[in-house]
Amino acid sequence: MIILASASPRRQELLKLITKDFAVMPSDIDESVPSNIETEKSPEYLAEKKAKHIFENGHKNDTVIGCDTGVFIDGKMLGKPKNKQDAKDMLAELSGRTHKVITGCCICKNGTVNSFSVVTEVEFYPLTEKEIESYIATGEPMDKAGSYGIQGKGSLLVKGIVGDYFNVVGLPVARLNKELNG
């Protein structure tokens, strides 16, 4: 059986492109990252931690997939906003600039651990304060890393991307499919 160690509805929807036969078991772990882990390696570190937690707690005969996505700019990671002001600050920082979205994935199966990261570059249009406030008013940014969702109204902020679109949504499906079946 395939187990997705994530509660994300977006990841669940995307995993259905690979298989309809999977269970969802969110991993309830401490998501702190040790200081010796490179900032851009933190999604892969957390993905592995999530997958291993489920795998080692009663699911050693299953295939467990862990994922974590981060938004990175100027060497720092932008998480989910704490409040509207935090979302406004993040969107202002991303305005008119290119940033990286990195999704770390980990597959635990048959006693092996296979981890990888996929990087997509996203460029935002320059945003006015009014555009930022209007987007925040939709409520969409509040549960998303970097304060935007490319698959929703956040798409209106994006000038272009280089790399895997689905990676920005939260699951690099083509690479994950290759790793699962390779």
C-alpha positions as CSV (number, residue, x, y, z in Angstrom):
1,M,0.0,0.0,0.0
2,I,1.1,3.6,-0.7
3,I,0.8,6.0,2.2
4,L,1.0,9.8,1.8
5,A,2.4,11.3,5.0
6,S,0.7,14.7,4.3
7,A,-2.7,16.3,5.0
8,S,-2.4,18.6,2.1
9,P,-5.4,18.4,-0.2
10,R,-3.3,19.7,-3.1
11,R,-0.8,16.9,-2.7
12,Q,-3.6,14.3,-2.4
13,E,-5.1,15.6,-5.6
14,L,-1.7,15.5,-7.4
15,L,-0.8,12.0,-6.2
16,K,-4.1,10.8,-7.9
17,L,-2.3,11.5,-11.2
18,I,0.1,8.7,-10.3
19,T,-2.2,6.3,-8.4
20,K,-5.7,6.4,-7.0
21,D,-4.8,3.6,-4.5
22,F,-3.3,5.3,-1.5
23,A,-4.0,6.2,2.1
24,V,-3.4,9.5,3.8
25,M,-1.6,9.5,7.1
26,P,-0.3,12.9,8.2
27,S,2.9,12.7,10.1
28,D,2.6,14.5,13.4
29,I,6.3,15.4,14.0
30,D,8.3,18.2,15.4
31,E,9.1,20.3,12.2
32,S,12.2,22.0,13.7
33,V,15.3,21.7,11.6
34,P,18.8,21.4,13.1
35,S,21.1,24.4,12.5
36,N,23.6,22.2,10.6
37,I,21.1,21.6,7.8
38,E,21.5,24.0,4.9
39,T,18.4,26.2,4.6
40,E,17.6,25.0,1.1
41,K,17.9,21.3,2.2
42,S,15.3,21.8,5.0
43,P,12.3,20.6,2.9
44,E,14.1,17.4,2.0
45,Y,15.2,16.9,5.6
46,L,11.5,17.4,6.8
47,A,10.2,15.1,4.0
48,E,12.5,12.3,5.2
49,K,11.6,12.9,8.8
50,K,7.8,12.7,8.0
51,A,8.2,9.5,5.8
52,K,10.4,7.7,8.3
53,H,8.1,8.5,11.2
54,I,5.1,6.7,9.5
55,F,7.3,4.0,8.0
56,E,8.9,3.1,11.4
57,N,5.6,3.2,13.3
58,G,3.8,0.2,11.9
59,H,4.1,0.6,8.1
60,K,7.4,-1.1,7.2
61,N,5.6,-3.2,4.6
62,D,4.2,-0.1,2.8
63,T,5.5,2.6,0.6
64,V,5.5,5.8,2.5
65,I,5.8,9.2,0.8
66,G,6.8,12.3,2.8
67,C,6.9,15.8,1.3
68,D,7.7,19.4,2.4
69,T,7.7,22.6,0.3
70,G,9.5,25.8,1.0
71,V,9.8,29.2,-0.6
72,F,13.3,30.7,-0.6
73,I,14.6,34.2,-1.3
74,D,17.9,35.9,-0.3
75,G,19.1,32.7,1.4
76,K,16.1,32.5,3.8
77,M,13.0,30.4,3.9
78,L,9.5,31.9,3.9
79,G,7.1,29.7,5.7
80,K,3.3,30.1,6.2
81,P,2.4,33.6,7.3
82,K,1.6,34.1,11.0
83,N,-0.9,36.9,10.2
84,K,-2.0,39.3,7.5
85,Q,1.0,41.7,8.2
86,D,3.4,38.8,7.8
87,A,1.7,37.8,4.5
88,K,1.9,41.4,3.3
89,D,5.6,41.6,4.2
90,M,6.4,38.3,2.3
91,L,4.4,39.3,-0.8
92,A,6.2,42.7,-0.8
93,E,9.5,40.9,-0.6
94,L,8.6,38.6,-3.5
95,S,7.2,41.5,-5.6
96,G,9.1,42.0,-8.9
97,R,11.6,39.3,-8.0
98,T,12.5,35.7,-8.7
99,H,12.5,33.2,-5.9
100,K,12.9,29.4,-5.5
101,V,10.3,26.9,-4.5
102,I,11.8,23.7,-3.3
103,T,9.9,20.5,-2.6
104,G,11.7,17.8,-0.8
105,C,10.3,14.3,-1.2
106,C,11.2,11.0,0.5
107,I,10.1,7.5,-0.4
108,C,10.5,4.8,2.2
109,K,9.9,1.2,0.9
110,N,11.5,-2.2,1.3
111,G,13.8,-0.9,4.0
112,T,15.3,1.8,1.7
113,V,15.1,5.6,2.0
114,N,15.2,7.6,-1.2
115,S,15.1,11.4,-0.8
116,F,15.4,14.1,-3.4
117,S,14.6,17.8,-3.9
118,V,13.1,19.6,-6.9
119,V,13.7,23.3,-7.5
120,T,11.5,25.6,-9.5
121,E,12.2,29.3,-10.0
122,V,9.2,31.6,-9.8
123,E,9.2,35.3,-10.9
124,F,6.6,37.7,-9.6
125,Y,5.3,40.8,-11.3
126,P,5.9,44.0,-9.4
127,L,3.0,44.3,-7.1
128,T,1.2,47.4,-5.8
129,E,0.2,47.7,-2.2
130,K,-3.4,47.6,-3.4
131,E,-2.8,44.3,-5.3
132,I,-1.2,42.8,-2.2
133,E,-4.0,43.8,0.0
134,S,-6.6,42.6,-2.4
135,Y,-4.9,39.2,-2.6
136,I,-4.6,38.9,1.2
137,A,-8.3,39.8,1.4
138,T,-9.2,36.5,-0.4
139,G,-7.7,34.6,2.5
140,E,-5.8,32.3,0.1
141,P,-2.3,33.3,1.3
142,M,-2.8,32.4,5.0
143,D,-2.0,28.7,4.8
144,K,0.6,28.7,2.1
145,A,4.4,28.9,2.2
146,G,5.5,32.3,0.9
147,S,1.9,33.6,1.2
148,Y,0.7,32.5,-2.2
149,G,-0.9,29.6,-4.0
150,I,0.1,29.4,-7.7
151,Q,-2.9,27.1,-8.4
152,G,-5.4,29.8,-7.2
153,K,-5.6,33.6,-7.3
154,G,-1.9,33.7,-6.6
155,S,-1.4,32.7,-10.3
156,L,-2.2,36.4,-11.1
157,L,1.0,37.5,-9.3
158,V,3.3,35.2,-11.3
159,K,5.1,36.5,-14.4
160,G,6.7,33.2,-15.2
161,I,8.3,30.0,-13.9
162,V,11.3,27.9,-14.8
163,G,10.8,24.2,-13.9
164,D,8.0,22.0,-12.7
165,Y,4.7,23.8,-12.1
166,F,3.4,21.0,-9.9
167,N,6.4,21.4,-7.7
168,V,5.2,24.9,-6.8
169,V,1.8,23.5,-6.0
170,G,3.6,21.0,-3.6
171,L,4.3,17.7,-5.4
172,P,6.7,17.2,-8.3
173,V,4.5,14.4,-9.8
174,A,6.7,13.5,-12.8
175,R,9.8,13.1,-10.7
176,L,7.9,11.3,-8.0
177,N,6.4,8.9,-10.5
178,K,9.9,8.1,-11.9
179,E,11.3,7.5,-8.5
180,L,8.4,5.3,-7.4
181,N,8.5,3.2,-10.6
182,G,12.2,3.4,-11.4
